[in-house]
Each structure stands twice: as C-alpha cells, then as structure tokens.
Amino acid sequence: MLDPWVFLQQLVNFLVLTALLYWLLHKPLSQFMEQRKQGIAKDIEEARKEREAALEEHRQYAAKVSQAHEEAQQIIDAAVERSKQLEKEMVAEAKEEIVRLKNRTQSELEQEKQKAISELTDHVAALSVAAAGKIISKNLDVKTHEDLLTEFIDQLDQHIDSEQTGEN
C-alpha cells in the first residue's frame, strides 16, 4: 500500500524539482524557442522574398523573350517588304529594258526599210535613165517603144521581187 508520508515526500520532491527546472530552464528554453520561432519566420520571409525575386526575374525574362520575338517579327516584316520592293523595282527595270529594246529594234527596222526604199528608188531611177537613153538612141517606132516599156516594167518587177525576198 501507499504510505502517505512517502507520497508527500515524492510530491514535494517533484514540486521542488519542477520549480528548480522552471527557474533554471524556463528562460533559456523560452529564448531558444523564441529564437527558433524568429529563425523560422526569417527563413519563411527570405523564401518569400526569393520567390518574389524569382517571379520578377521570370517576368523580366518573359518580357525580354516577347520583345525579342517582336523584334524578330519586325526584322522579318522589313525583309519581306524590302524583297517586295526589290521585286517591283526589278520588274519595272525589266519592262523599261523591254521598251528600250523594242524601240531600238523598231528604229533599226525603220532605218533598214528607209535604206531599202532609197536603194530601190536609186535603182528605179537608174533603170529609168537607162530606158530613156535606149528610147532616145533608137528610132521611136511604136513597136520598139512598146518593147522597151515592157522590158523596163519586167526589170522593175524583178528588182522589186528580189528586194522583197531579200527583206524576208
């Protein structure tokens, strides 16, 4: 059974020990717990700040990437616009060159045509002079005159035909 004196002694010992431990350990333990609490709060605050800094860096990185994409698109758009402009310039230059070549060719053809007409005129004039000389040198009877005219017309036709075949 339980002895009341032993029980009382143990109770007194327990209370004294608890008071002594409280008196000796309460302040250091409270300080330790407060320091621990402050340390945890400080770590949480630092983690929050680091998270905010990381989010800010992420936002800045995203903004830079977006800006880089925009600049790249602007460069691509400028290059496309420049290529279209160059294409238009090249087409315009080609058209101008075609017109110049066409005009030069027409001019050369006109010069050749005028030269051929001039040569034909000279030849006709020479044949006319030759025919007139023959007419004057011969007696001008009707039969001779008709023969000379027929010969002159045949020579003129032959010359015209040869000139036309030479042009083609």
Rosetta silent file (secondary structure, phi, psi, omega in degrees, C-alpha in Angstrom):
SEQUENCE: MLDPWVFLQQLVNFLVLTALLYWLLHKPLSQFMEQRKQGIAKDIEEARKEREAALEEHRQYAAKVSQAHEEAQQIIDAAVERSKQLEKEMVAEAKEEIVRLKNRTQSELEQEKQKAISELTDHVAALSVAAAGKIISKNLDVKTHEDLLTEFIDQLDQHIDSEQTGEN
SCORE:     score description
SCORE:     0.000 S_00000001
   1 L     0.000  177.059 -175.082    0.000    0.000    0.000 S_00000001
   2 L   -96.228  130.057  177.295    0.763    3.532   -0.174 S_00000001
   3 L   -91.480  130.046 -176.128    2.379    5.305    2.561 S_00000001
   4 H   -68.228  -29.860 -179.914    1.096    8.878    2.855 S_00000001
   5 H   -69.830  -39.042  179.972    4.485   10.166    4.054 S_00000001
   6 H   -68.239  -40.996 -179.171    6.314    8.709    1.085 S_00000001
   7 H   -63.470  -42.311  179.897    3.695   10.060   -1.206 S_00000001
   8 H   -65.928  -40.215  177.803    4.020   13.520    0.311 S_00000001
   9 H   -63.478  -43.857 -179.193    7.817   13.387    0.075 S_00000001
  10 H   -66.497  -36.554  178.693    7.675   12.393   -3.533 S_00000001
  11 H   -67.194  -42.685  179.171    5.187   15.129   -4.234 S_00000001
  12 H   -65.282  -44.585  177.698    7.362   17.734   -2.529 S_00000001
  13 H   -59.039  -42.309 -179.224   10.437   16.450   -4.404 S_00000001
  14 H   -64.582  -45.428 -179.490    8.536   16.637   -7.641 S_00000001
  15 H   -65.316  -40.349  179.149    7.349   20.188   -6.985 S_00000001
  16 H   -65.394  -45.256  179.896   10.837   21.309   -5.914 S_00000001
  17 H   -62.810  -42.404  179.747   12.383   19.700   -8.970 S_00000001
  18 H   -64.884  -42.864  179.416    9.733   21.257  -11.220 S_00000001
  19 H   -64.768  -43.557  179.522   10.272   24.690   -9.612 S_00000001
  20 H   -63.248  -45.809  178.990   14.040   24.316   -9.895 S_00000001
  21 H   -64.438  -39.811  179.132   13.810   23.229  -13.547 S_00000001
  22 H   -63.207  -46.083 -178.410   11.358   26.011  -14.241 S_00000001
  23 H   -65.777  -38.480 -177.602   13.609   28.536  -12.558 S_00000001
  24 H   -83.890  -39.573 -169.833   16.768   27.235  -14.311 S_00000001
  25 H  -104.761  -17.145 -174.813   15.431   26.212  -17.745 S_00000001
  26 H   -60.633  -50.948 -177.341   12.384   28.348  -18.397 S_00000001
  27 H   -63.560  -51.570  179.456   14.222   31.477  -19.511 S_00000001
  28 H   -62.268  -38.774  179.976   16.824   29.710  -21.717 S_00000001
  29 H   -67.153  -40.673  177.590   14.163   27.417  -23.169 S_00000001
  30 H   -63.340  -43.090  177.610   11.850   30.363  -23.862 S_00000001
  31 H   -62.890  -44.776  178.541   14.727   32.233  -25.507 S_00000001
  32 H   -59.172  -46.193 -179.022   15.617   29.154  -27.556 S_00000001
  33 H   -65.928  -39.953  178.376   12.015   28.719  -28.656 S_00000001
  34 H   -65.696  -42.652  177.231   11.689   32.425  -29.445 S_00000001
  35 H   -62.116  -42.517  179.158   14.943   32.327  -31.441 S_00000001
  36 H   -62.946  -43.109  179.248   13.746   29.223  -33.225 S_00000001
  37 H   -63.461  -43.370  178.968   10.412   30.908  -33.954 S_00000001
  38 H   -66.701  -39.923  177.993   12.178   34.020  -35.242 S_00000001
  39 H   -61.238  -43.862  178.552   14.581   31.895  -37.306 S_00000001
  40 H   -64.927  -43.084  179.057   11.677   30.042  -38.906 S_00000001
  41 H   -62.690  -40.753  179.193    9.854   33.338  -39.561 S_00000001
  42 H   -64.191  -44.668  178.397   13.064   34.790  -41.032 S_00000001
  43 H   -61.743  -41.431  178.408   13.535   31.709  -43.270 S_00000001
  44 H   -63.772  -43.160  179.215    9.917   31.958  -44.400 S_00000001
  45 H   -63.902  -43.098  177.914   10.353   35.676  -45.168 S_00000001
  46 H   -63.486  -40.975  178.081   13.585   35.021  -47.072 S_00000001
  47 H   -63.532  -39.909  177.845   11.907   32.233  -49.038 S_00000001
  48 H   -63.891  -44.728  179.156    9.022   34.596  -49.859 S_00000001
  49 H   -63.562  -42.302  178.499   11.447   37.309  -50.995 S_00000001
  50 H   -63.888  -38.959  178.073   13.421   34.827  -53.081 S_00000001
  51 H   -64.094  -44.229  178.149   10.197   33.563  -54.624 S_00000001
  52 H   -62.726  -41.903  178.450    9.151   37.141  -55.443 S_00000001
  53 H   -63.122  -41.415  178.830   12.609   37.838  -56.886 S_00000001
  54 H   -64.772  -40.998  177.612   12.398   34.661  -58.972 S_00000001
  55 H   -64.269  -40.127  178.216    8.937   35.645  -60.189 S_00000001
  56 H   -64.548  -43.309  176.870   10.207   39.114  -61.085 S_00000001
  57 H   -62.525  -39.253  177.846   13.149   37.624  -62.950 S_00000001
  58 H   -63.497  -43.240  178.403   10.740   35.305  -64.736 S_00000001
  59 H   -62.607  -43.249  178.758    8.549   38.265  -65.713 S_00000001
  60 H   -63.092  -42.634  178.776   11.605   40.170  -66.951 S_00000001
  61 H   -62.608  -44.413  179.105   12.791   37.136  -68.908 S_00000001
  62 H   -62.696  -39.559  178.365    9.325   36.674  -70.412 S_00000001
  63 H   -65.133  -42.055  178.638    9.241   40.376  -71.355 S_00000001
  64 H   -64.776  -41.672  178.469   12.675   40.113  -72.973 S_00000001
  65 H   -63.166  -43.368  179.129   11.647   36.991  -74.883 S_00000001
  66 H   -62.692  -43.371  178.759    8.466   38.725  -76.013 S_00000001
  67 H   -63.787  -41.025  178.359   10.452   41.788  -77.058 S_00000001
  68 H   -63.155  -40.643  177.480   12.938   39.585  -78.930 S_00000001
  69 H   -63.169  -42.270  179.481   10.047   37.873  -80.748 S_00000001
  70 H   -63.558  -44.270  179.142    8.595   41.255  -81.679 S_00000001
  71 H   -63.449  -41.530  177.986   11.968   42.496  -82.935 S_00000001
  72 H   -62.190  -42.021  178.602   12.459   39.293  -84.920 S_00000001
  73 H   -64.856  -39.271  177.617    8.999   39.708  -86.454 S_00000001
  74 H   -63.475  -40.960  178.727    9.788   43.329  -87.310 S_00000001
  75 H   -64.149  -43.403  179.227   13.030   42.239  -88.980 S_00000001
  76 H   -63.512  -44.859  179.538   11.176   39.542  -90.933 S_00000001
  77 H   -61.737  -41.967  178.832    8.449   42.016  -91.944 S_00000001
  78 H   -63.820  -40.828  179.502   11.075   44.554  -93.047 S_00000001
  79 H   -65.715  -41.326  178.458   12.895   41.886  -95.068 S_00000001
  80 H   -63.647  -44.573  179.884    9.654   40.779  -96.734 S_00000001
  81 H   -62.780  -42.551  179.353    8.763   44.400  -97.522 S_00000001
  82 H   -64.301  -41.105  179.705   12.243   45.042  -98.917 S_00000001
  83 H   -65.548  -37.872  176.708   12.072   41.912 -101.088 S_00000001
  84 H   -64.128  -41.794  179.264    8.686   43.024 -102.454 S_00000001
  85 H   -63.827  -44.202  178.094   10.119   46.456 -103.180 S_00000001
  86 H   -61.986  -40.493  178.540   13.137   44.919 -104.932 S_00000001
  87 H   -60.737  -45.435  179.027   10.838   42.674 -106.946 S_00000001
  88 H   -61.952  -42.661  179.196    8.805   45.696 -108.086 S_00000001
  89 H   -62.907  -42.928 -178.878   11.987   47.580 -108.981 S_00000001
  90 H   -65.777  -40.494  178.241   13.342   44.623 -110.931 S_00000001
  91 H   -64.243  -42.800  179.338   10.056   44.177 -112.803 S_00000001
  92 H   -63.224  -43.360  178.345    9.977   47.897 -113.615 S_00000001
  93 H   -63.170  -41.005  179.123   13.587   47.806 -114.830 S_00000001
  94 H   -63.994  -42.274  178.121   12.860   44.742 -116.964 S_00000001
  95 H   -62.721  -42.686  178.213    9.829   46.461 -118.502 S_00000001
  96 H   -61.837  -42.100  179.023   11.899   49.562 -119.221 S_00000001
  97 H   -63.719  -40.511  177.914   14.596   47.430 -120.841 S_00000001
  98 H   -62.201  -43.582  179.351   11.970   45.659 -122.972 S_00000001
  99 H   -63.034  -43.584  179.102   10.597   49.030 -124.115 S_00000001
 100 H   -61.032  -45.764  179.685   14.121   50.266 -124.923 S_00000001
 101 H   -63.628  -40.993  179.211   14.908   47.109 -126.899 S_00000001
 102 H   -62.790  -45.761  179.852   11.582   47.306 -128.720 S_00000001
 103 H   -63.629  -43.131  179.807   12.130   50.963 -129.607 S_00000001
 104 H   -64.055  -42.768  179.270   15.700   50.319 -130.750 S_00000001
 105 H   -63.545  -43.816  178.382   14.579   47.341 -132.846 S_00000001
 106 H   -62.788  -39.830  178.478   11.767   49.372 -134.414 S_00000001
 107 H   -63.463  -45.036  178.938   14.204   52.185 -135.113 S_00000001
 108 H   -63.312  -41.901  177.650   16.672   49.788 -136.735 S_00000001
 109 H   -62.286  -41.568  178.796   13.863   48.221 -138.799 S_00000001
 110 H   -63.945  -40.723  177.717   12.714   51.664 -139.914 S_00000001
 111 H   -63.516  -43.695  178.448   16.265   52.591 -140.897 S_00000001
 112 H   -63.414  -39.597  178.906   16.624   49.354 -142.881 S_00000001
 113 H   -63.112  -45.879  179.245   13.272   49.991 -144.545 S_00000001
 114 H   -63.510  -37.549  178.165   14.289   53.541 -145.483 S_00000001
 115 H   -64.238  -44.702  179.847   17.613   52.245 -146.796 S_00000001
 116 H   -63.997  -41.268  178.489   15.848   49.615 -148.926 S_00000001
 117 H   -63.071  -42.330  179.621   13.399   52.208 -150.268 S_00000001
 118 H   -62.677  -44.525  178.820   16.292   54.540 -151.047 S_00000001
 119 H   -63.703  -41.460  178.821   18.184   51.779 -152.848 S_00000001
 120 H   -62.593  -43.144  179.203   15.037   50.816 -154.750 S_00000001
 121 H   -62.040  -44.197  178.283   14.451   54.443 -155.733 S_00000001
 122 H   -60.792  -44.013 -178.863   18.053   54.752 -156.904 S_00000001
 123 H   -66.010  -41.862  177.594   17.751   51.550 -158.915 S_00000001
 124 H   -61.682  -41.933  179.507   14.419   52.641 -160.447 S_00000001
 125 H   -63.048  -41.979  179.339   15.969   55.986 -161.343 S_00000001
 126 H   -64.109  -42.924  178.296   18.951   54.216 -162.946 S_00000001
 127 H   -64.608  -37.601  178.915   16.625   51.920 -164.903 S_00000001
 128 H   -64.628  -42.736  178.820   14.533   54.919 -165.972 S_00000001
 129 H   -64.476  -43.433  179.655   17.606   56.750 -167.183 S_00000001
 130 H   -62.848  -42.165  179.788   18.795   53.620 -168.989 S_00000001
 131 H   -65.004  -41.110  179.452   15.346   53.155 -170.593 S_00000001
 132 H   -64.654  -39.593  178.407   15.203   56.791 -171.598 S_00000001
 133 H   -63.098  -41.208  179.661   18.675   56.518 -173.106 S_00000001
 134 H   -65.990  -39.880 -179.007   17.636   53.454 -175.101 S_00000001
 135 H   -64.043  -43.310 -177.863   14.470   55.174 -176.277 S_00000001
 136 H   -68.552  -39.751 -176.606   16.351   58.208 -177.434 S_00000001
 137 H   -70.814  -24.982 -178.705   19.082   56.195 -179.147 S_00000001
 138 L   -98.010  163.961  173.324   16.662   54.090 -181.194 S_00000001
 139 L   -73.988  135.833 -173.070   14.183   55.108 -183.708 S_00000001
 140 L   -91.169   76.058  170.045   10.990   55.603 -181.962 S_00000001
 141 L   -94.016  166.411 -172.175    8.568   53.473 -183.755 S_00000001
 142 H   -64.984  -43.300 -177.998    5.565   52.131 -181.856 S_00000001
 143 H   -63.606  -45.293 -179.898    6.719   48.522 -181.754 S_00000001
 144 H   -64.941  -41.942 -179.719   10.167   49.422 -180.355 S_00000001
 145 H   -62.088  -43.732  178.720    8.631   51.788 -177.831 S_00000001
 146 H   -65.264  -40.278  178.448    6.241   49.070 -176.534 S_00000001
 147 H   -63.297  -42.734  179.454    9.087   46.530 -176.343 S_00000001
 148 H   -63.972  -42.230  179.731   11.247   48.964 -174.342 S_00000001
 149 H   -66.122  -40.835  178.828    8.423   49.733 -171.937 S_00000001
 150 H   -63.558  -43.150  178.503    7.658   46.025 -171.454 S_00000001
 151 H   -62.506  -42.660  179.295   11.357   45.312 -170.820 S_00000001
 152 H   -62.732  -43.877 -179.202   11.566   48.188 -168.318 S_00000001
 153 H   -66.027  -41.006  178.109    8.457   47.002 -166.436 S_00000001
 154 H   -62.473  -44.176  178.590    9.764   43.413 -166.312 S_00000001
 155 H   -62.932  -40.087  179.251   13.123   44.587 -164.935 S_00000001
 156 H   -64.575  -42.656  178.185   11.340   46.759 -162.373 S_00000001
 157 H   -63.196  -43.264  179.136    9.135   43.799 -161.281 S_00000001
 158 H   -61.916  -42.377 -179.743   12.187   41.525 -160.991 S_00000001
 159 H   -66.281  -41.424  178.827   14.005   44.104 -158.913 S_00000001
 160 H   -64.540  -43.729  179.033   11.002   44.639 -156.604 S_00000001
 161 H   -63.297  -41.808 -179.847   10.584   40.872 -156.180 S_00000001
 162 H   -67.879  -35.083  177.895   14.283   40.418 -155.377 S_00000001
 163 H   -66.667  -40.951 -179.155   14.126   43.289 -152.836 S_00000001
 164 H   -69.705  -38.956  177.569   11.095   41.777 -151.109 S_00000001
 165 H   -69.026  -31.034  178.204   12.682   38.315 -150.900 S_00000001
 166 H   -69.436  -32.334  179.646   15.841   39.942 -149.510 S_00000001
 167 H   -74.270  -33.850 -177.268   13.853   41.594 -146.691 S_00000001
 168 L   -80.614    0.000    0.000   12.133   38.348 -145.651 S_00000001
